[in-house]
Amino acid sequence: MMGLPPRWRAGLSVALLLAAIASGWSIWRQSRPADDGVLATRPDYVLREFEITSLDKQGKESFTLRGPEVHRNPADKTMEMATPLFLVPDRGGRYWQVRAQHGIVPADGGQLHLRGQVRADSPPNAPPATRIETGQLTLHLAQHRATTPAKVTVTRPGLTMQGIGMQADFDSQQVSLLSQVRTRYVPQH
């Protein structure tokens, strides 16, 4: 650089300074973990072979959840699980058993969203025996209700009902299909 004119030396110095800043910034960026969403979607905890009992604001059991594995997403505080079994008590303390292939519990825990081969069976000691089958179901825990906009089959002794959309009250065992209802009744002998 000694043999270069002063104007060239100043330009070369600025270019070398900019190159040093750019390479330092590049090294600094590569040394930090990439924020490509991988860390944001990694669960902050995983439970295996678990049983969780959730209480309502009055301290009464809202539901019990059993399953092989649950993951909690730290970003939105939701829990996702495979093949969950929910035990939802009615007002008499008897349990509906609700199963699905996949379940999501939102952060507020007020509703449970179930997907894939959802089946809800009424308590065995609370006639009439009732089975609800659908592809998706939302459990409204505070009200002991379930709803779905999907196709539903409801089976009771001697009775099969199919329709689109449903509202169910677990306390009273009332099930209402909302549209395109077909009923088949076979008398019990």
BAZA-513039 format. One record per residue: residue number from 1; x, y, z of N, C-alpha, C, O in turn; residue in three letters. Coordinates in Angstrom, 2 decimals. Layout:
BAZA-513039
   num       npx       npy       npz      capx      capy      capz       cpx       cpy       cpz       opx       opy       opz   residuo
   NUM         X         Y         Z         X         Y         Z         X         Y         Z         X         Y         Z       ALA
...
This chain:
BAZA-513039
   num       npx       npy       npz      capx      capy      capz       cpx       cpy       cpz       opx       opy       opz   residuo
     1      0.82     -1.18      0.00      0.00      0.00      0.00      0.87      1.24      0.00      0.39      2.34     -0.30       MET
     2      2.14      1.09      0.33      3.01      2.25      0.41      3.21      2.90     -0.94      3.35      4.12     -1.01       MET
     3      3.24      2.12     -2.03      3.50      2.68     -3.33      2.25      3.20     -4.02      2.35      3.72     -5.13       GLY
     4      1.09      3.09     -3.39     -0.17      3.53     -3.99     -0.40      5.01     -3.69      0.02      5.52     -2.65       LEU
     5     -1.07      5.70     -4.61     -1.40      7.09     -4.34     -2.34      7.18     -3.13     -3.07      6.22     -2.87       PRO
     6     -2.34      8.29     -2.37     -3.16      8.42     -1.15     -4.65      8.18     -1.40     -5.34      7.61     -0.56       PRO
     7     -5.14      8.61     -2.54     -6.56      8.42     -2.80     -6.90      6.93     -2.93     -7.95      6.51     -2.46       ARG
     8     -6.03      6.14     -3.56     -6.23      4.70     -3.69     -6.12      4.02     -2.34     -6.87      3.10     -2.02       TRP
     9     -5.13      4.49     -1.52     -4.96      3.89     -0.19     -6.22      4.07      0.65     -6.63      3.13      1.34       ARG
    10     -6.84      5.23      0.61     -8.04      5.50      1.40     -9.20      4.62      0.90     -9.95      4.08      1.71       ALA
    11     -9.34      4.48     -0.40    -10.41      3.64     -0.96    -10.22      2.18     -0.61    -11.18      1.49     -0.27       GLY
    12     -8.94      1.70     -0.70     -8.64      0.32     -0.37     -8.86      0.07      1.12     -9.34     -1.00      1.49       LEU
    13     -8.52      1.02      1.98     -8.73      0.89      3.43    -10.22      0.79      3.74    -10.62     -0.03      4.57       SER
    14    -11.04      1.62      3.09    -12.49      1.58      3.32    -13.05      0.23      2.85    -13.88     -0.37      3.52       VAL
    15    -12.58     -0.24      1.69    -13.05     -1.52      1.16    -12.66     -2.66      2.10    -13.48     -3.54      2.36       ALA
    16    -11.42     -2.66      2.62    -10.98     -3.70      3.57    -11.78     -3.62      4.87    -12.13     -4.65      5.44       LEU
    17    -12.08     -2.40      5.36    -12.87     -2.23      6.57    -14.29     -2.78      6.37    -14.81     -3.48      7.23       LEU
    18    -14.91     -2.48      5.21    -16.25     -3.01      4.92    -16.24     -4.52      4.80    -17.17     -5.18      5.26       LEU
    19    -15.22     -5.09      4.20    -15.10     -6.55      4.08    -14.95     -7.18      5.46    -15.54     -8.23      5.72       ALA
    20    -14.16     -6.55      6.35    -13.98     -7.07      7.70    -15.30     -7.03      8.48    -15.63     -7.98      9.19       ALA
    21    -16.05     -5.94      8.35    -17.35     -5.83      9.03    -18.31     -6.89      8.49    -19.00     -7.55      9.27       ILE
    22    -18.37     -7.05      7.16    -19.29     -8.03      6.55    -18.93     -9.44      6.98    -19.83    -10.22      7.29       ALA
    23    -17.66     -9.80      7.00    -17.27    -11.16      7.39    -17.51    -11.37      8.89    -17.92    -12.47      9.28       SER
    24    -17.28    -10.38      9.72    -17.56    -10.49     11.16    -19.05    -10.67     11.41    -19.46    -11.48     12.24       GLY
    25    -19.87     -9.91     10.69    -21.32    -10.04     10.83    -21.79    -11.43     10.38    -22.65    -12.03     11.02       TRP
    26    -21.20    -11.92      9.28    -21.57    -13.24      8.77    -21.20    -14.34      9.77    -21.99    -15.25     10.01       SER
    27    -20.02    -14.25     10.36    -19.60    -15.24     11.37    -20.51    -15.17     12.59    -20.90    -16.20     13.13       ILE
    28    -20.85    -13.97     13.02    -21.73    -13.80     14.18    -23.10    -14.41     13.91    -23.66    -15.08     14.79       TRP
    29    -23.67    -14.19     12.70    -24.98    -14.75     12.35    -24.95    -16.27     12.30    -25.91    -16.93     12.73       ARG
    30    -23.86    -16.84     11.79    -23.77    -18.30     11.69    -23.56    -18.96     13.04    -23.90    -20.13     13.21       GLN
    31    -23.00    -18.25     14.00    -22.76    -18.83     15.32    -24.02    -18.86     16.17    -24.07    -19.59     17.16       SER
    32    -25.04    -18.07     15.81    -26.31    -18.05     16.55    -27.23    -19.12     15.98    -27.15    -19.42     14.79       ARG
    33    -28.12    -19.72     16.81    -29.07    -20.69     16.27    -30.04    -20.00     15.31    -30.49    -18.88     15.54       PRO
    34    -30.33    -20.69     14.24    -31.25    -20.13     13.24    -32.66    -20.11     13.79    -33.11    -21.05     14.44       ALA
    35    -33.36    -19.03     13.53    -34.76    -18.92     13.95    -35.62    -19.32     12.77    -36.31    -18.49     12.16       ASP
    36    -35.58    -20.62     12.45    -36.37    -21.11     11.33    -37.65    -21.78     11.80    -38.29    -22.50     11.03       ASP
    37    -38.02    -21.57     13.04    -39.24    -22.15     13.56    -39.02    -23.48     14.26    -39.92    -23.96     14.95       GLY
    38    -37.84    -24.08     14.10    -37.59    -25.37     14.73    -37.61    -25.24     16.24    -38.24    -26.06     16.92       VAL
    39    -36.94    -24.23     16.79    -36.93    -24.07     18.24    -38.29    -23.65     18.76    -38.67    -24.04     19.86       LEU
    40    -39.02    -22.88     17.99    -40.33    -22.41     18.44    -41.34    -23.54     18.50    -42.29    -23.48     19.29       ALA
    41    -41.17    -24.59     17.67    -42.14    -25.68     17.65    -41.70    -26.88     18.47    -42.45    -27.85     18.57       THR
    42    -40.54    -26.84     19.04    -40.08    -27.95     19.87    -40.83    -27.90     21.19    -40.92    -26.84     21.81       ARG
    43    -41.36    -29.04     21.65    -42.14    -29.03     22.89    -41.28    -28.66     24.09    -40.09    -28.99     24.15       PRO
    44    -41.90    -27.95     25.05    -41.14    -27.64     26.26    -41.26    -28.76     27.28    -40.46    -28.83     28.21       ASP
    45    -42.25    -29.65     27.11    -42.24    -30.90     27.86    -43.02    -31.97     27.13    -43.90    -31.68     26.32       TYR
    46    -42.68    -33.21     27.43    -43.33    -34.39     26.87    -43.64    -35.32     28.02    -42.78    -35.60     28.86       VAL
    47    -44.88    -35.80     28.07    -45.27    -36.80     29.07    -45.57    -38.09     28.34    -46.19    -38.10     27.28       LEU
    48    -45.12    -39.20     28.92    -45.39    -40.52     28.35    -46.13    -41.36     29.37    -45.87    -41.28     30.58       ARG
    49    -47.07    -42.17     28.86    -47.89    -43.04     29.72    -48.40    -42.23     30.90    -48.03    -42.48     32.05       GLU
    50    -49.25    -41.28     30.62    -49.67    -40.29     31.61    -51.15    -40.40     31.96    -51.94    -41.01     31.24       PHE
    51    -51.49    -39.80     33.09    -52.88    -39.56     33.48    -52.91    -38.19     34.13    -52.19    -37.92     35.09       GLU
    52    -53.76    -37.32     33.58    -53.90    -35.95     34.09    -55.36    -35.76     34.50    -56.27    -36.06     33.72       ILE
    53    -55.58    -35.25     35.70    -56.93    -34.90     36.13    -56.99    -33.39     36.24    -56.20    -32.77     36.96       THR
    54    -57.94    -32.79     35.51    -58.11    -31.34     35.50    -59.31    -30.98     36.36    -60.37    -31.60     36.26       SER
    55    -59.15    -29.96     37.19    -60.22    -29.51     38.07    -60.80    -28.20     37.54    -60.09    -27.41     36.92       LEU
    56    -62.10    -27.99     37.78    -62.72    -26.73     37.38    -62.48    -25.68     38.45    -61.74    -25.93     39.41       ASP
    57    -63.08    -24.51     38.31    -62.85    -23.40     39.25    -63.37    -23.70     40.65    -62.90    -23.10     41.62       LYS
    58    -64.33    -24.61     40.77    -64.86    -24.98     42.08    -64.08    -26.15     42.70    -64.40    -26.58     43.81       GLN
    59    -63.08    -26.65     42.00    -62.27    -27.75     42.53    -62.83    -29.13     42.23    -62.32    -30.12     42.75       GLY
    60    -63.87    -29.19     41.40    -64.44    -30.48     41.01    -63.74    -30.96     39.75    -63.24    -30.17     38.95       LYS
    61    -63.73    -32.26     39.58    -63.10    -32.85     38.40    -63.80    -32.39     37.13    -65.02    -32.53     36.99       GLU
    62    -63.03    -31.83     36.22    -63.56    -31.41     34.93    -63.41    -32.55     33.92    -64.34    -32.85     33.17       SER
    63    -62.24    -33.19     33.92    -62.00    -34.36     33.09    -60.72    -35.03     33.55    -59.90    -34.42     34.24       PHE
    64    -60.57    -36.27     33.16    -59.31    -37.00     33.35    -58.86    -37.41     31.96    -59.66    -37.86     31.14       THR
    65    -57.59    -37.25     31.70    -57.02    -37.55     30.39    -55.94    -38.61     30.57    -55.06    -38.48     31.42       LEU
    66    -56.02    -39.66     29.76    -55.00    -40.71     29.76    -54.50    -40.89     28.34    -55.23    -40.69     27.37       ARG
    67    -53.24    -41.26     28.22    -52.71    -41.50     26.88    -51.26    -41.92     26.90    -50.60    -41.89     27.94       GLY
    68    -50.77    -42.31     25.74    -49.38    -42.76     25.65    -48.37    -41.61     25.61    -47.23    -41.78     26.05       PRO
    69    -48.78    -40.42     25.07    -47.82    -39.32     24.98    -48.53    -38.00     24.72    -49.48    -37.93     23.94       GLU
    70    -48.06    -36.95     25.38    -48.57    -35.60     25.17    -47.38    -34.65     25.05    -46.39    -34.79     25.76       VAL
    71    -47.50    -33.69     24.13    -46.46    -32.67     23.89    -47.07    -31.31     24.14    -48.21    -31.05     23.74       HIS
    72    -46.34    -30.43     24.81    -46.82    -29.06     25.03    -46.00    -28.10     24.19    -44.77    -28.10     24.27       ARG
    73    -46.67    -27.28     23.39    -46.03    -26.30     22.53    -45.80    -25.03     23.35    -46.76    -24.42     23.81       ASN
    74    -44.54    -24.61     23.53    -44.27    -23.43     24.36    -44.75    -22.12     23.74    -45.01    -21.15     24.45       PRO
    75    -44.86    -22.08     22.42    -45.25    -20.84     21.75    -46.70    -20.47     22.03    -47.00    -19.32     22.35       ALA
    76    -47.60    -21.43     21.91    -49.02    -21.12     22.11    -49.64    -21.86     23.29    -50.84    -21.75     23.53       ASP
    77    -48.83    -22.60     24.03    -49.26    -23.31     25.25    -50.32    -24.38     25.00    -51.05    -24.74     25.92       LYS
    78    -50.42    -24.90     23.77    -51.35    -25.98     23.49    -50.70    -27.32     23.77    -49.47    -27.45     23.75       THR
    79    -51.52    -28.31     24.04    -51.03    -29.67     24.23    -51.60    -30.53     23.11    -52.79    -30.45     22.80       MET
    80    -50.74    -31.36     22.51    -51.18    -32.27     21.46    -50.88    -33.69     21.90    -49.84    -33.96     22.51       GLU
    81    -51.82    -34.60     21.58    -51.63    -35.98     22.00    -52.14    -36.94     20.93    -53.02    -36.61     20.13       MET
    82    -51.58    -38.13     20.95    -52.03    -39.20     20.08    -52.84    -40.19     20.92    -52.51    -40.45     22.07       ALA
    83    -53.88    -40.71     20.34    -54.79    -41.69     20.94    -55.18    -41.37     22.39    -54.99    -42.19     23.28       THR
    84    -55.73    -40.17     22.61    -56.14    -39.83     23.98    -57.42    -40.54     24.39    -58.25    -40.91     23.56       PRO
    85    -57.57    -40.72     25.69    -58.81    -41.19     26.30    -59.20    -40.16     27.34    -58.48    -39.93     28.31       LEU
    86    -60.36    -39.52     27.12    -60.89    -38.55     28.07    -62.01    -39.20     28.86    -62.90    -39.82     28.28       PHE
    87    -61.96    -39.06     30.17    -63.04    -39.49     31.05    -63.73    -38.22     31.51    -63.17    -37.44     32.28       LEU
    88    -64.97    -38.01     31.04    -65.71    -36.78     31.33    -66.87    -37.12     32.26    -67.78    -37.86     31.86       VAL
    89    -66.85    -36.61     33.49    -67.93    -36.96     34.42    -69.24    -36.24     34.09    -69.25    -35.10     33.64       PRO
    90    -70.35    -36.95     34.33    -71.65    -36.29     34.25    -71.99    -35.79     35.65    -71.19    -35.96     36.57       ASP
    91    -73.14    -35.18     35.82    -73.47    -34.61     37.13    -73.63    -35.68     38.21    -73.56    -35.36     39.40       ARG
    92    -73.85    -36.94     37.81    -73.95    -38.04     38.77    -72.61    -38.67     39.13    -72.55    -39.62     39.91       GLY
    93    -71.50    -38.12     38.55    -70.17    -38.66     38.85    -69.82    -39.89     38.03    -68.81    -40.54     38.29       GLY
    94    -70.65    -40.22     37.04    -70.35    -41.34     36.15    -69.58    -40.79     34.96    -69.70    -39.62     34.62       ARG
    95    -68.79    -41.64     34.32    -67.86    -41.16     33.30    -68.23    -41.57     31.88    -68.44    -42.74     31.59       TYR
    96    -68.30    -40.57     31.00    -68.30    -40.80     29.57    -66.86    -41.10     29.19    -65.94    -40.44     29.69       TRP
    97    -66.64    -42.06     28.30    -65.30    -42.35     27.78    -65.26    -41.84     26.34    -66.03    -42.28     25.49       GLN
    98    -64.34    -40.92     26.09    -64.22    -40.30     24.77    -62.82    -40.57     24.25    -61.83    -40.17     24.87       VAL
    99    -62.74    -41.25     23.10    -61.46    -41.63     22.50    -61.32    -41.00     21.11    -62.31    -40.68     20.46       ARG
   100    -60.07    -40.83     20.68    -59.80    -40.31     19.34    -58.38    -40.68     18.93    -57.59    -41.13     19.76       ALA
   101    -58.07    -40.50     17.67    -56.70    -40.72     17.20    -55.78    -39.56     17.59    -54.59    -39.76     17.83       GLN
   102    -56.36    -38.35     17.65    -55.53    -37.15     17.89    -56.35    -36.16     18.72    -57.56    -36.02     18.52       HIS
   103    -55.69    -35.48     19.63    -56.37    -34.47     20.43    -55.52    -33.24     20.64    -54.29    -33.31     20.69       GLY
   104    -56.19    -32.09     20.77    -55.52    -30.82     21.06    -56.25    -30.15     22.20    -57.48    -30.02     22.18       ILE
   105    -55.49    -29.73     23.21    -56.04    -28.96     24.32    -55.48    -27.55     24.18    -54.27    -27.35     24.35       VAL
   106    -56.33    -26.53     23.88    -55.84    -25.16     23.78    -55.32    -24.66     25.13    -55.57    -25.28     26.16       PRO
   107    -54.60    -23.55     25.11    -53.97    -23.00     26.31    -54.98    -22.74     27.42    -54.67    -22.97     28.59       ALA
   108    -56.18    -22.25     27.08    -57.15    -21.95     28.13    -57.81    -23.20     28.70    -58.41    -23.14     29.77       ASP
   109    -57.70    -24.33     28.00    -58.22    -25.59     28.50    -59.73    -25.68     28.54    -60.26    -26.67     29.05       GLY
   110    -60.45    -24.71     28.01    -61.91    -24.72     28.07    -62.56    -25.68     27.10    -63.68    -26.14     27.33       GLY
   111    -61.86    -25.98     26.01    -62.38    -26.90     25.01    -61.30    -27.90     24.65    -60.11    -27.61     24.75       GLN
   112    -61.72    -29.07     24.24    -60.80    -30.09     23.75    -61.22    -30.43     22.33    -62.39    -30.67     22.07       LEU
   113    -60.26    -30.44     21.42    -60.55    -30.71     20.02    -60.01    -32.09     19.67    -58.81    -32.35     19.78       HIS
   114    -60.90    -32.98     19.26    -60.54    -34.36     18.95    -60.75    -34.61     17.46    -61.71    -34.12     16.87       LEU
   115    -59.83    -35.37     16.85    -59.90    -35.67     15.42    -59.58    -37.14     15.19    -58.77    -37.73     15.90       ARG
   116    -60.22    -37.71     14.19    -59.89    -39.06     13.75    -60.54    -40.16     14.58    -60.14    -40.39     15.72       GLY
   117    -61.52    -40.83     14.01    -62.20    -41.96     14.64    -62.59    -41.66     16.09    -62.25    -42.41     17.01       GLN
   118    -63.30    -40.56     16.28    -63.73    -40.16     17.62    -64.91    -41.04     18.03    -65.84    -41.26     17.25       VAL
   119    -64.85    -41.53     19.26    -65.93    -42.36     19.80    -66.18    -41.97     21.24    -65.25    -41.94     22.06       ARG
   120    -67.44    -41.67     21.55    -67.83    -41.34     22.92    -68.85    -42.38     23.38    -69.87    -42.59     22.73       ALA
   121    -68.57    -43.01     24.51    -69.47    -44.02     25.08    -69.99    -43.51     26.41    -69.23    -43.03     27.26       ASP
   122    -71.31    -43.62     26.59    -71.94    -43.18     27.84    -71.51    -44.09     28.99    -71.03    -45.20     28.75       SER
   123    -71.69    -43.63     30.22    -71.36    -44.47     31.37    -72.16    -45.78     31.31    -73.35    -45.77     30.99       PRO
   124    -71.51    -46.90     31.62    -72.21    -48.19     31.51    -73.40    -48.32     32.46    -74.33    -49.08     32.18       PRO
   125    -73.39    -47.61     33.58    -74.47    -47.73     34.56    -75.47    -46.58     34.46    -76.15    -46.26     35.43       ASN
   126    -75.56    -45.95     33.28    -76.51    -44.84     33.07    -77.27    -45.08     31.77    -76.89    -44.54     30.73       ALA
   127    -78.34    -45.88     31.82    -79.07    -46.19     30.59    -79.76    -44.95     30.03    -80.06    -44.03     30.78       PRO
   128    -80.00    -44.90     28.74    -79.70    -45.94     27.76    -78.23    -45.87     27.31    -77.65    -44.79     27.22       PRO
   129    -77.65    -47.02     27.04    -76.27    -47.06     26.55    -76.21    -46.30     25.23    -76.98    -46.56     24.31       ALA
   130    -75.30    -45.35     25.16    -75.21    -44.47     23.99    -73.78    -44.45     23.48    -72.83    -44.34     24.25       THR
   131    -73.64    -44.55     22.16    -72.32    -44.42     21.52    -72.44    -43.37     20.43    -73.36    -43.40     19.61       ARG
   132    -71.47    -42.44     20.43    -71.39    -41.38     19.41    -70.11    -41.62     18.63    -69.04    -41.77     19.22       ILE
   133    -70.21    -41.66     17.29    -69.04    -41.85     16.44    -69.00    -40.75     15.39    -70.00    -40.47     14.73       GLU
   134    -67.82    -40.13     15.24    -67.66    -39.04     14.28    -66.18    -38.88     13.94    -65.33    -39.53     14.54       THR
   135    -65.89    -38.02     12.99    -64.50    -37.75     12.61    -63.86    -36.64     13.42    -62.64    -36.56     13.50       GLY
   136    -64.67    -35.78     14.01    -64.15    -34.68     14.83    -65.17    -34.31     15.89    -66.38    -34.44     15.68       GLN
   137    -64.67    -33.86     17.04    -65.55    -33.53     18.14    -64.88    -32.48     19.01    -63.68    -32.54     19.26       LEU
   138    -65.66    -31.51     19.46    -65.17    -30.52     20.41    -65.88    -30.75     21.73    -67.11    -30.76     21.78       THR
   139    -65.11    -30.95     22.79    -65.67    -31.10     24.13    -65.65    -29.75     24.82    -64.60    -29.11     24.91       LEU
   140    -66.81    -29.30     25.30    -66.94    -28.05     26.05    -67.03    -28.46     27.52    -68.09    -28.83     28.01       HIS
   141    -65.90    -28.39     28.20    -65.79    -29.03     29.51    -66.64    -28.39     30.60    -67.24    -29.10     31.40       LEU
   142    -66.70    -27.08     30.64    -67.43    -26.42     31.72    -68.92    -26.75     31.66    -69.59    -26.80     32.70       ALA
   143    -69.44    -26.99     30.47    -70.87    -27.28     30.31    -71.15    -28.77     30.17    -72.32    -29.16     30.07       GLN
   144    -70.13    -29.61     30.16    -70.27    -31.06     29.96    -71.03    -31.35     28.66    -71.94    -32.17     28.62       HIS
   145    -70.61    -30.64     27.59    -71.24    -30.77     26.28    -70.21    -31.18     25.24    -69.00    -31.05     25.45       ARG
   146    -70.72    -31.67     24.11    -69.88    -31.97     22.96    -70.60    -31.49     21.71    -71.83    -31.58     21.61       ALA
   147    -69.83    -30.99     20.74    -70.41    -30.53     19.48    -69.52    -30.97     18.32    -68.33    -31.21     18.49       THR
   148    -70.13    -31.06     17.15    -69.38    -31.31     15.93    -70.20    -30.83     14.73    -71.42    -30.92     14.75       THR
   149    -69.53    -30.31     13.70    -70.21    -29.99     12.45    -70.17    -31.16     11.46    -70.73    -31.07     10.37       PRO
   150    -69.49    -32.24     11.84    -69.22    -33.35     10.92    -70.35    -34.39     10.92    -71.32    -34.27     11.66       ALA
   151    -70.19    -35.40     10.09    -71.11    -36.53     10.03    -71.01    -37.30     11.35    -69.92    -37.49     11.89       LYS
   152    -72.17    -37.74     11.86    -72.24    -38.39     13.16    -73.13    -39.63     13.08    -74.14    -39.63     12.37       VAL
   153    -72.76    -40.67     13.82    -73.62    -41.83     14.02    -73.82    -42.00     15.51    -72.85    -42.07     16.27       THR
   154    -75.09    -42.05     15.94    -75.44    -42.25     17.35    -76.17    -43.58     17.44    -77.15    -43.81     16.73       VAL
   155    -75.68    -44.43     18.32    -76.27    -45.75     18.49    -76.75    -45.92     19.92    -76.02    -45.65     20.88       THR
   156    -78.00    -46.38     20.05    -78.59    -46.77     21.33    -79.26    -48.12     21.11    -79.48    -48.50     19.96       ARG
   157    -79.59    -48.86     22.16    -80.24    -50.16     21.95    -81.49    -50.02     21.08    -82.43    -49.31     21.44       PRO
   158    -81.48    -50.71     19.93    -82.61    -50.69     19.01    -82.69    -49.46     18.13    -83.63    -49.36     17.34       GLY
   159    -81.75    -48.53     18.22    -81.85    -47.28     17.49    -80.48    -46.86     16.94    -79.48    -46.85     17.66       LEU
   160    -80.47    -46.51     15.65    -79.28    -45.93     15.03    -79.70    -44.66     14.32    -80.62    -44.67     13.50       THR
   161    -79.02    -43.56     14.64    -79.29    -42.27     14.00    -78.01    -41.79     13.32    -76.92    -41.91     13.87       MET
   162    -78.18    -41.23     12.12    -77.05    -40.63     11.41    -77.47    -39.24     10.96    -78.63    -38.99     10.63       GLN
   163    -76.50    -38.33     10.95    -76.78    -36.98     10.52    -75.52    -36.17     10.39    -74.41    -36.67     10.57       GLY
   164    -75.71    -34.89     10.08    -74.60    -33.95      9.96    -74.75    -32.93     11.08    -75.80    -32.29     11.22       ILE
   165    -73.71    -32.78     11.88    -73.73    -31.85     13.00    -74.42    -32.45     14.21    -75.39    -33.20     14.07       GLY
   166    -73.92    -32.11     15.40    -74.48    -32.68     16.61    -74.20    -31.80     17.80    -73.18    -31.11     17.87       MET
   167    -75.11    -31.84     18.74    -74.91    -31.25     20.06    -75.29    -32.33     21.07    -76.35    -32.94     20.95       GLN
   168    -74.43    -32.56     22.06    -74.70    -33.58     23.07    -74.50    -32.97     24.45    -73.55    -32.22     24.68       ALA
   169    -75.39    -33.31     25.37    -75.30    -32.90     26.77    -75.01    -34.17     27.57    -75.86    -35.05     27.68       ASP
   170    -73.80    -34.25     28.13    -73.41    -35.46     28.86    -74.19    -35.64     30.15    -74.45    -36.77     30.56       PHE
   171    -74.58    -34.54     30.80    -75.32    -34.66     32.05    -76.68    -35.32     31.85    -77.07    -36.20     32.61       ASP
   172    -77.40    -34.89     30.83    -78.74    -35.41     30.59    -78.78    -36.54     29.56    -79.84    -37.13     29.34       SER
   173    -77.66    -36.84     28.94    -77.54    -37.83     27.87    -78.44    -37.50     26.68    -78.92    -38.40     25.99       GLN
   174    -78.68    -36.23     26.44    -79.45    -35.80     25.28    -78.50    -35.55     24.12    -77.50    -34.84     24.26       GLN
   175    -78.82    -36.13     22.99    -78.04    -35.98     21.78    -78.96    -35.47     20.68    -80.00    -36.07     20.41       VAL
   176    -78.58    -34.35     20.04    -79.38    -33.77     18.96    -78.55    -33.73     17.70    -77.47    -33.13     17.67       SER
   177    -79.05    -34.36     16.64    -78.43    -34.25     15.33    -79.04    -33.05     14.63    -80.24    -32.80     14.77       LEU
   178    -78.23    -32.29     13.88    -78.67    -30.99     13.39    -79.25    -30.99     11.97    -80.11    -30.16     11.68       LEU
   179    -78.80    -31.87     11.09    -79.34    -31.86      9.73    -79.14    -33.22      9.07    -78.35    -34.05      9.53       SER
   180    -79.86    -33.44      7.98    -79.79    -34.67      7.18    -79.89    -35.92      8.06    -79.12    -36.86      7.91       GLN
   181    -80.85    -35.90      8.97    -80.99    -36.97      9.96    -81.71    -38.17      9.34    -82.75    -38.02      8.70       VAL
   182    -81.14    -39.34      9.56    -81.77    -40.61      9.18    -81.79    -41.49     10.42    -80.80    -41.57     11.15       ARG
   183    -82.91    -42.14     10.66    -83.08    -42.96     11.85    -83.53    -44.35     11.46    -84.38    -44.52     10.58       THR
   184    -82.96    -45.34     12.11    -83.37    -46.73     11.92    -83.70    -47.29     13.30    -82.86    -47.30     14.20       ARG
   185    -84.93    -47.74     13.45    -85.39    -48.26     14.73    -85.67    -49.75     14.58    -86.40    -50.17     13.69       TYR
   186    -85.08    -50.55     15.47    -85.31    -51.98     15.51    -85.82    -52.30     16.90    -85.07    -52.19     17.88       VAL
   187    -87.11    -52.70     17.02    -87.68    -52.97     18.35    -86.90    -54.06     19.09    -86.46    -55.04     18.49       PRO
   188    -86.75    -53.87     20.38    -86.08    -54.84     21.24    -87.11    -55.87     21.70    -88.21    -55.49     22.11       GLN
   189    -86.79    -57.13     21.65    -87.73    -58.19     22.10    -87.26    -58.73     23.41    -87.90    -59.62     23.97       HIS
